[in-house]
Amino acid sequence: MQDPKTCLQTHTLRPLTAADFRDNVPEEYLALGAFVCPECGLIYSRAFAERHAETLRAA
């Protein structure tokens, strides 16, 4: 499994959609506006992804 810190530094996240799930769609993830990394499959909350993006921009 990819380390989340490395993932966020090297990959581009995109919004999570129902198409990311085959059978059961976790509605709470979609409702919260979660993000997914297409390269490694990690799922991030919107708040976490936005907070970390600000940190990376400031660096």
Stockholm file with secondary structure:
# STOCKHOLM 1.0

chainA/1-59         MQDPKTCLQTHTLRPLTAADFRDNVPEEYLALGAFVCPECGLIYSRAFAERHAETLRAA
#=GR chainA/1-59 SS CCCHHHHHHHSCCEECCGGGCSSCCCHHHHHTTCEECTTTCCEECHHHHHHHHHHHHHC
#=GC SS_cons        CCCHHHHHHHSCCEECCGGGCSSCCCHHHHHTTCEECTTTCCEECHHHHHHHHHHHHHC
//
